[in-house]
Amino acid sequence: MNCICPGVVDTNMTKPFMKTEKDVEFMNNKHPIGRIGRPIEVANAALYFASDESYGPQVQF
């Protein structure tokens, strides 16, 4: 079984929480990659897990 659990992703739903540069910097500093996620990154993860390429590798974070 696979699961995609992104942190904060830059969407219309999260924009109200990132009105200032200070807000964006705060959110960026909370993520291991140093920035909030992008919707395309979540979509690409979903596509990968839905593909035949995902058969085999099992990763747990």
Sequence and secondary structure as in RCSB ss.txt:
>XXXX:A:sequence
MNCICPGVVDTNMTKPFMKTEKDVEFMNNKHPIGRIGRPIEVANAALYFASDESYGPQVQF
>XXXX:A:secstr
        B STTTGGG  SHHHHHHHHHTSTTSS B HHHHHHHHHHHHSGGGSS     
